[in-house]
Amino acid sequence: MAQACETAGIPFSCNSGVCGTCQIEIQEGAENINELNREEIELSMDRTHRLGCQCKILSGIVRATY
């Protein structure tokens, strides 16, 4: 997902889930991405508010905005 976000112009800094610059809102397809990881949980994120650098598309289509 990180590469897709970069292509879409979503800013990235650290790529390791620490800085939070790549926060996205999943509009559609949250069921198609991996579960929240420790970094996202520590930032109080949820299934629709994620870090683009930490999301992995597992199947299907995902639509997100930043």
Secondary structure, 3 states (H helix, E strand, C coil): CHHHHHHCCCCCCCCCCCCCCCEEEEEECHHHECCCCHHHHHCCCECCEEEHHHCCECCCCCEEEC
